[in-house]
Amino acid sequence: MICPETRDRLPAYLDDELDAARRAAFEEHLHGCSECGRELASLRALRGGLRDDSFRYTAPAGLKERIRSGLRPAVVRTPRSPIPFWLTTAAALLVGVALGASGMYLAADKSAGPDADLPRELTAAHVRSLLPEDLPEHLYDVKSTDRHTVKPWFQGRVDFTPPVKDFKDQGYPLEGGRLDYPPDRAVAALVYTRNKHIINLFIWPAAGADNGVQATTRRGFNLLHWTQDGLNFWAVSDLNAEELAEFARLQRESGR
């Protein structure tokens, strides 16, 4: 939780609305307060994610012409219609765009498989976890640096045992965990930090053989995925790719 005396100044600092003296005083406070620094990093990550173009849908090229060509001639050519031609065309286009977009999403979902949107879903879960503590989403269900406290908390809440490791000595301390719910699954989410950057490690059972680390990016966040000992692992963070890869290596080499 951020300090009460700086709660009102944090948004103003983020939006560059403080005068020089107050900005300098707040920056001095940040140097000595890890909680405020972490909150600032979370807000910056949230702002960057919300500004990403992936939140906007752009209709594919040629959709307008395909809709026009599919209009019924009776609608287009009726001379006695009390509704102007341009209005009927516009209405048909709007309906066509809505139905076409829905159809394209359904077709994409069926052809790509159930896990095609996992990077997007897990990135969204990561961003939601960074929302301020007074909003419904949250980062922790159990907040503790003791893995012997965090690991037992998941018993009875998920149908598997997540491996909970602490890498404080290597610069990746455990901070806690929570349950998260990407579509159609309940997963264990372990929370780590690295120089005020949050790392969410999502874990759930996997089918098939173990595989190596696979990297991808979404909306400015780095994601690493691997399977090991019958479990899926997804690490998501705005941490740079090299340090996140080191985190994955520590996890993989530590075993269960």
Protein Blocks (a to p, Z undefined) as FASTA:
>chain_A
ZZfklmmmmmmmmnopacfklmmmmmmmmmmmmklmmmmmmmmmmmmmmmpmklpccdde
hklmmmmmmpcfklmmmmkbmbdfklmmmmmmmmmmmmmmmmmmmmmmmmnojklmmmmm
mmmmmmmmmpcfkbmbdfbfbdcfbfklmmmmmgokaccdcddddfklnopacfbdcddd
dehiacddddddeehiacdddddddedjddddddddeehiacddddeehiacddddfbdf
klmmmmmmmmmmnoZZ
